[in-house]
Amino acid sequence: MKALVFDAYGTLFDVHSVIEACEREFPGHGTALSHLWRAKQLEYTWLRSLMFQYRDFWQVTESSLEYACRARGLTLEATAKSRLMDAYLHLAAYPEVRETLASLAGRQLLILSNGSPQMLSALVESSGLKEAFAHVLSVNAVKVYKPNPAVYQLAATRTKLDRGAIGFVSSNFWDICGAGAFGFRTFWINRTGATPDSLGYTPDTTVKSLSELVPLAGG
C-alpha cells in the first residue's frame, strides 16, 4: 500500500468525547444524548444522500442535536446549542492516534470524512495532527455522503493511485463496506467487539486498535 486513508469521526476522533459537555448542559442525560445525537447524525447523512438533499455536515450535526434533545424532552437553548456544537470542533483523539500516525509516516496519509471542510480543519488543528496528513478530504466536494462511491473516488483521484494500492481505515462497518466495494483494502477498527453487519462483505483486516495497523501496513 502506498497510501492509507482514515475516516475521522469514530476512527481517529472519539465522537462520544462530547458526553461531558452534554452532561454539563443536561445533567443525567449526557451519555444517552450523545449516543442518540450520533445515531441520528448518521441516519441523516444516509437519508439526505438518498433524497438528493445535501446539507453539509455542520448542518446535519446541528439538526441531529435538535432532534436528540426533542426526543429526550430537553429544551435546547441557543447558548447550550452553541456550546455543544463547539464541542464537535474539539473532539478528543483516541490515545493511540498520535503515535500510530507517526509510525506510519513513510507513506501518504489522508483523512476522508463526512465532515465539512471547516469542521475538519478545526478538528485537526485543535488536536495538533494537521502535519500528519498529506490531504484532508471532505464529502463536500461531491455533495453526497459515504458510502457513495463518489466519496471514495476523491481519495483515488487525489493520490493518483490505483484503488488496490490504497488502504482504508474506519471504525464504522458500513464505511468499510463502502470502501471495500469501491476496491480499497480495508482495515476495520473494531474497538468495542461490534457484530459485523450482514451486508455480504468481510473486511480484509479487523483489529481492536489503530496501533495494530503499524505492523500490518509495514510501518
PANUFI-790094 format. One line per 3 residues: number of its first residue (from 1); their letters; for each residue x, y, z of N, C-alpha, C, CB. Coordinates in steps of 0.2 Angstrom, whole numbers. Atoms other than C-alpha are relative to their C-alpha. Glycine has a CB too. Layout:
N
NUM> a> X:Y:Z:X:Y:Z:X:Y:Z:X:Y:Z ~ ...
//
This chain:
219
1> mka> 4:-6:0:0:0:0:4:6:0:-5:0:6 ~ -4:-6:1:6:17:-5:-3:6:4:1:2:-7 ~ 3:-5:-4:-7:27:5:-5:-3:4:-4:5:-5
4> lvf> 5:2:-5:-18:25:20:-5:6:1:3:-2:7 ~ 6:-5:-1:-35:34:21:-4:-2:6:-4:0:-7 ~ 3:1:-7:-43:37:38:-7:3:0:5:2:5
7> day> 6:-3:-2:-61:40:42:2:4:6:-5:-5:2 ~ -2:-4:-5:-61:54:55:-5:-2:6:-1:7:-2 ~ 5:0:-5:-77:53:66:-1:-8:3:-6:3:-1
10> gtl> 1:7:-2:-76:37:77:6:-4:-1:-6:-3:-2 ~ -6:4:2:-60:31:70:7:4:3:1:0:-8 ~ -5:-4:-3:-47:45:74:-2:4:6:3:5:-5
13> fdv> 3:-5:-5:-58:56:85:-6:-4:3:-2:7:-3 ~ 6:3:-4:-70:50:99:-6:4:0:3:-2:7 ~ 6:-4:0:-87:56:95:-4:1:6:-5:-3:-6
16> hsv> 4:0:-6:-93:52:112:5:4:5:-1:-7:3 ~ -3:-5:-5:-80:64:120:-4:6:1:7:2:-3 ~ 4:-6:-1:-94:76:119:-5:-2:6:-5:1:-6
19> iea> 4:2:-5:-103:66:133:1:5:6:2:-7:3 ~ -1:-5:-5:-95:78:146:-4:6:-1:7:1:1 ~ 3:-6:1:-101:93:138:-8:-1:0:2:3:-7
22> cer> 7:2:-1:-119:85:136:-2:0:7:-1:-6:-4 ~ 2:1:-7:-119:81:154:0:7:4:5:-5:4 ~ 0:-7:-3:-114:99:159:-7:4:-2:6:4:-2
25> efp> 6:-3:2:-129:105:149:-6:-3:3:0:1:-8 ~ 6:3:-2:-141:92:154:2:-6:4:-4:-3:-7 ~ -2:5:-5:-136:83:170:-5:-7:0:0:3:7
28> ghg> 4:7:0:-141:64:170:-2:-2:-7:-6:1:4 ~ 2:2:7:-143:64:151:6:-1:-5:-5:5:-3 ~ -6:0:5:-125:65:144:1:-6:-4:6:1:4
31> tal> -2:5:4:-122:48:138:-6:-2:-5:1:-7:5 ~ 5:2:5:-139:44:131:-1:6:-5:-7:0:4 ~ 1:-5:5:-140:61:122:6:0:-5:1:7:4
34> shl> -5:0:4:-123:59:115:-1:-6:-5:7:-2:3 ~ 1:6:4:-127:41:108:-6:2:-5:-2:-6:4 ~ 6:-1:4:-144:47:101:2:5:-5:-6:2:4
37> wra> -2:-6:5:-136:63:93:4:-4:-5:5:5:4 ~ -4:3:5:-123:52:84:-4:-5:-4:6:-5:4 ~ 4:4:4:-136:39:78:-4:4:-5:-4:-4:5
40> kql> 4:-4:4:-147:52:71:4:4:-5:-4:5:4 ~ -5:-3:5:-132:61:63:2:-4:-6:7:2:4 ~ -1:4:6:-128:46:53:-6:-2:-4:3:-7:3
43> eyt> 7:1:3:-146:42:49:-1:6:-5:-5:-1:5 ~ 1:-6:4:-147:60:42:4:0:-6:0:6:4 ~ -5:0:6:-132:58:31:-3:-5:-6:7:-2:2
46> wlr> 2:5:5:-139:42:23:-7:3:-3:-2:-6:3 ~ 7:-3:3:-157:50:21:1:5:-5:-4:2:5 ~ -1:-6:5:-150:66:13:3:-2:-6:4:5:4
49> slm> -3:3:6:-140:56:1:-5:-3:-4:6:-5:2 ~ 5:4:4:-154:45:-4:-6:5:-3:-4:-5:4 ~ 5:-4:2:-166:60:-6:3:6:-5:-3:4:6
52> fqy> -3:-6:4:-153:71:-16:-1:7:3:-2:0:-7 ~ 1:-6:-4:-155:84:-2:6:1:4:-7:0:4 ~ -6:-1:-4:-137:88:3:0:6:4:6:0:-5
55> rdf> -2:-6:-5:-133:99:18:7:-2:3:-6:1:5 ~ -6:2:-3:-116:100:25:0:-3:7:5:6:-1 ~ 0:4:-6:-111:90:40:-1:4:6:7:-4:1
58> wqv> 2:-4:-5:-112:105:51:-7:1:1:4:7:-1 ~ 7:0:0:-130:107:47:-3:-6:2:-3:2:-7 ~ 3:6:-2:-133:89:49:1:-2:7:3:-6:-4
61> tes> -1:1:-7:-125:88:66:-4:5:4:8:2:1 ~ 5:-4:-4:-135:103:72:-7:-3:0:0:7:-3 ~ 7:3:0:-151:95:66:-1:-6:4:-2:-1:-8
64> sle> 0:6:-4:-147:79:74:0:2:7:6:-4:-2 ~ 0:-2:-7:-143:88:90:-7:2:2:5:5:2 ~ 7:-3:-1:-160:97:89:-5:-6:1:-2:4:-5
67> yac> 4:6:0:-169:80:86:1:-4:7:1:-4:-6 ~ -1:4:-6:-160:71:100:-2:3:7:8:-1:1 ~ 3:-4:-6:-165:85:113:-7:-1:0:3:7:0
70> rar> 7:0:1:-183:85:107:-2:-7:3:-3:1:-7 ~ 1:7:-1:-183:66:108:0:-2:8:4:-5:-4 ~ -1:1:-7:-177:66:126:-4:5:5:7:0:2
73> glt> 4:-5:-4:-189:80:131:4:6:3:-3:-3:6 ~ -4:-6:-3:-175:93:134:0:6:-4:8:-3:-1 ~ 1:-6:3:-176:111:130:7:3:-2:-3:5:4
76> lea> -6:-2:3:-161:116:119:0:8:-1:2:-4:-6 ~ -1:-8:1:-157:135:122:5:1:-5:1:3:7 ~ -5:-2:5:-147:144:109:7:0:3:-1:7:-3
79> tak> -7:0:-3:-132:146:121:3:-7:1:0:4:6 ~ -2:7:-1:-132:127:125:2:-3:-7:-6:-3:4 ~ -1:2:6:-133:123:107:7:2:-3:-6:1:-5
82> srl> -7:-3:2:-118:134:103:6:-4:3:0:7:1 ~ -5:3:-3:-108:126:116:1:-8:-2:-1:0:8 ~ 0:7:2:-112:108:111:3:-1:-7:-7:-3:1
85> mda> -2:1:7:-109:111:93:8:2:0:-3:5:-5 ~ -7:-1:-1:-92:119:98:4:-6:2:1:6:4 ~ -3:6:-3:-88:103:107:2:-5:-6:-4:-4:5
88> ylh> -2:4:6:-88:94:90:6:2:-4:-6:0:-5 ~ -6:-2:3:-74:105:84:6:-2:4:-1:8:-1 ~ -6:2:-4:-63:99:98:-1:-7:3:0:5:6
91> laa> 0:7:-2:-66:80:99:6:-2:2:-4:-4:-5 ~ -6:2:-2:-53:71:108:2:-6:-5:-1:-3:7 ~ -2:5:4:-42:60:98:1:-6:4:7:2:-4
94> ype> -2:6:-4:-40:42:103:7:-1:3:-2:-7:-4 ~ -7:-1:-3:-25:39:114:6:-3:-4:0:-4:6 ~ -6:2:4:-15:29:101:1:3:-6:-2:-8:-1
97> vre> 0:-3:6:-18:40:87:6:3:-2:-6:5:-1 ~ -6:-4:1:-3:52:88:6:-5:-2:2:4:5 ~ -6:4:1:10:38:90:-1:-5:-7:0:-5:6
100> tla> 1:4:6:2:27:76:1:4:-6:-8:-3:0 ~ -1:-4:6:2:41:63:7:1:-1:-4:6:1 ~ -7:-2:1:20:45:67:3:-7:-2:3:2:7
103> sla> -3:6:3:24:26:64:-1:-1:-7:-2:-6:5 ~ 2:1:6:15:26:48:2:6:-5:-7:-1:-1 ~ -2:-6:4:23:42:41:4:-1:-6:4:5:5
106> grq> -4:1:6:33:34:27:-5:0:-6:3:-6:1 ~ 4:0:6:18:34:16:-5:6:0:-4:-7:-1 ~ 5:-5:0:4:46:11:-6:-2:5:-3:1:-7
109> lli> 6:1:-5:-9:48:25:-5:5:-2:3:0:7 ~ 6:-5:2:-26:56:21:-6:-1:5:-2:-1:-7 ~ 6:1:-3:-42:59:30:-5:1:-5:-1:6:6
112> lsn> 6:-1:5:-58:56:20:-6:-1:5:0:-6:-5 ~ 5:0:-5:-73:61:30:-6:4:-2:3:4:6 ~ 6:-3:1:-91:66:30:0:7:3:-6:-3:4
115> gsp> 0:-7:-3:-86:82:40:1:5:-5:6:0:5 ~ -1:-6:4:-87:99:32:7:2:0:-5:6:1 ~ -7:-2:0:-70:107:27:2:4:6:1:4:-6
118> qml> -1:-5:-6:-72:120:41:0:-5:7:-5:5:1 ~ 0:4:-6:-76:106:54:7:-4:0:-6:-5:0 ~ -6:4:0:-61:95:49:6:4:1:1:-3:-7
121> sal> -6:-5:-1:-49:110:48:1:1:8:-1:6:-4 ~ 0:-2:-7:-54:115:66:2:-6:4:-7:2:2 ~ -1:6:-4:-53:97:72:8:-2:0:-4:-6:-3
124> ves> -7:2:1:-35:93:65:4:5:4:2:-1:-7 ~ -4:-6:-4:-29:110:72:0:-1:7:-3:7:-2 ~ 1:0:-7:-36:108:89:3:-6:3:-7:0:2
127> sgl> -3:6:-2:-29:90:90:8:0:-1:-3:-6:-3 ~ -7:0:1:-12:95:84:2:-5:-5:4:-1:6 ~ -2:6:5:-12:82:70:0:3:-7:-6:-5:0
130> kea> 1:-3:7:-13:94:55:6:-3:-4:0:7:0 ~ -6:1:3:5:90:50:1:-8:-2:6:2:3 ~ 0:7:1:2:71:50:-3:-2:-7:-4:-4:5
133> fah> 4:2:6:-9:71:34:2:4:-6:-7:1:1 ~ -1:-3:6:-5:75:16:-6:3:-3:3:-5:-5 ~ 6:-3:3:-23:79:12:-6:-2:5:-2:-3:-7
136> vls> 6:1:-4:-39:81:22:-6:1:-5:0:5:6 ~ 5:0:6:-54:77:10:-7:0:4:1:-6:-5 ~ 7:0:-2:-72:81:13:-5:-2:-5:-2:7:3
139> vna> 6:2:5:-88:74:5:-3:6:-3:-5:-4:4 ~ 3:-6:3:-92:92:2:1:1:-7:2:6:5 ~ -2:-1:7:-83:91:-14:-4:-3:-5:7:-3:-1
142> vkv> 4:4:4:-95:79:-21:-8:1:2:2:-7:-1 ~ 7:-1:-2:-111:84:-11:-4:-6:1:-3:5:-5 ~ 3:7:-2:-115:66:-6:4:-3:6:-1:-4:-6
145> ykp> -3:3:-6:-111:56:10:2:-7:-2:-4:0:6 ~ -2:8:0:-102:39:12:-7:-4:2:5:-1:5 ~ -5:3:4:-104:26:7:-1:0:-7:0:-7:2
148> npa> 0:-1:7:-107:33:-10:7:-1:-3:-4:7:-2 ~ -7:1:3:-93:28:-22:3:6:-2:-1:-5:-6 ~ -3:-7:2:-90:46:-27:4:2:5:-6:5:-2
151> vyq> -5:-2:-5:-83:49:-10:6:-3:0:-4:-1:7 ~ -7:4:0:-70:35:-11:4:2:-6:-2:-7:1 ~ -4:-2:6:-65:41:-28:4:6:1:-5:2:-6
154> laa> -4:-6:-2:-60:58:-20:7:-2:2:-3:3:5 ~ -7:2:-2:-45:48:-12:4:-2:-6:-1:-5:6 ~ -4:3:6:-40:39:-28:2:5:-4:-5:-5:-3
157> trt> -1:-6:5:-41:55:-38:6:4:3:-6:4:-1 ~ -5:-5:-4:-31:65:-25:7:-3:0:-2:2:7 ~ -7:3:0:-17:52:-23:3:-3:-7:-1:-6:5
160> kld> -2:2:6:-17:47:-41:3:-7:0:6:4:-3 ~ -2:7:-1:-15:29:-36:-6:-5:-2:2:-2:8 ~ 5:5:1:-24:13:-41:-3:-2:7:3:-7:-3
163> rga> 4:1:-6:-38:8:-29:4:-6:4:-7:-3:-2 ~ -3:5:-4:-28:-8:-24:6:2:4:2:-5:-5 ~ -6:-2:-4:-13:2:-18:-2:5:6:4:4:-5
166> igf> 2:-5:-6:-24:12:-5:-3:-5:5:-5:5:-3 ~ 4:4:-6:-29:5:12:-4:5:3:6:-2:5 ~ 5:-4:-3:-44:12:20:-2:-2:7:-7:0:-4
169> vss> 0:1:-7:-46:13:39:-6:3:3:6:2:4 ~ 6:-3:-3:-63:15:48:-2:-4:6:-5:1:-5 ~ 4:4:-5:-72:10:64:-7:-1:-1:1:4:7
172> nfw> 7:1:2:-88:11:55:-1:-6:-5:-3:7:-3 ~ 1:6:5:-93:-6:47:-3:2:-7:-4:-5:3 ~ 3:-2:6:-104:2:34:5:4:-4:-6:5:2
175> dic> -5:-4:4:-90:14:29:5:-5:-3:4:5:5 ~ -5:5:3:-78:-1:27:-3:-4:-6:2:-5:6 ~ 3:3:6:-91:-10:16:0:4:-6:-7:-2:2
178> gag> 0:-4:6:-92:5:5:7:1:-3:-2:7:2 ~ -7:-1:2:-73:7:4:2:-7:-4:5:1:5 ~ -2:6:3:-71:-12:0:-4:-1:-6:-2:-6:5
181> afg> 4:1:6:-85:-12:-13:4:4:-5:-7:2:1 ~ -3:-5:5:-75:3:-21:7:-3:-2:1:6:3 ~ -6:3:3:-59:-8:-22:6:2:5:2:2:-6
184> frt> -5:-1:-5:-49:-2:-7:1:-6:4:-1:7:5 ~ -1:5:-5:-40:-14:5:-3:3:7:8:-1:0 ~ 4:-3:-5:-50:-12:21:3:-2:7:-7:-1:0
187> fwi> -2:1:-7:-45:-11:40:-5:2:4:7:3:1 ~ 5:-1:-5:-59:-12:52:2:1:7:-6:-5:-1 ~ -2:-1:-7:-55:-4:69:-6:-2:4:3:7:1
190> nrt> 5:2:-4:-67:-14:80:1:0:7:-3:-7:-2 ~ -2:-1:-7:-64:-7:97:-4:-3:5:1:8:2 ~ 5:2:-5:-80:-12:105:-2:-8:-1:-6:4:0
193> gat> 3:7:2:-82:-30:98:-6:0:-3:0:-4:7 ~ 6:0:4:-96:-25:87:-1:-6:-4:-1:7:-3 ~ 2:5:5:-105:-38:77:0:3:-7:-7:-3:2
196> pds> 0:-2:7:-102:-36:58:-7:0:-3:5:-4:-4 ~ 6:0:3:-117:-31:48:-1:-5:-5:-2:7:-3 ~ 1:6:5:-125:-44:36:-1:4:-7:-6:-4:2
199> lgy> 0:-4:7:-120:-34:20:4:-4:-5:3:7:1 ~ -3:4:5:-111:-48:11:7:2:-1:-3:0:-6 ~ -7:-2:0:-94:-41:15:4:-1:6:1:8:-2
202> tpd> -5:1:-6:-79:-46:26:6:5:-1:2:-7:0 ~ -6:-4:0:-66:-33:30:7:-4:-2:1:4:6 ~ -7:4:1:-48:-38:24:3:-1:6:4:4:-5
205> ttv> -3:1:-6:-42:-35:41:-4:3:6:7:3:0 ~ 3:-3:-6:-50:-32:58:4:0:6:-7:-5:2 ~ -4:-1:-6:-41:-25:73:-4:3:5:7:3:-2
208> ksl> 3:-4:-6:-45:-18:90:2:7:1:0:-4:6 ~ -3:-7:-2:-34:-3:90:4:2:-6:4:0:6 ~ -4:-3:6:-26:9:77:7:-2:1:0:7:0
211> sel> -7:2:0:-9:4:84:2:-7:-3:2:0:8 ~ -1:7:3:-11:-14:77:1:1:-7:-6:-4:1 ~ -1:-1:7:-11:-6:60:8:0:-2:-3:6:-2
214> vpl> -7:-2:1:8:-2:61:3:-6:-3:4:2:6 ~ -3:6:3:15:-20:58:-4:-2:-6:1:-5:5 ~ 4:2:6:1:-24:46:1:4:-6:-8:0:2
217> agg> -1:-5:6:4:-9:35:7:1:-2:-3:6:1 ~ -7:-1:2:23:-11:35:3:6:3:1:0:-7 ~ -2:-6:-3:25:4:46:6:-2:5:-5:3:4
//
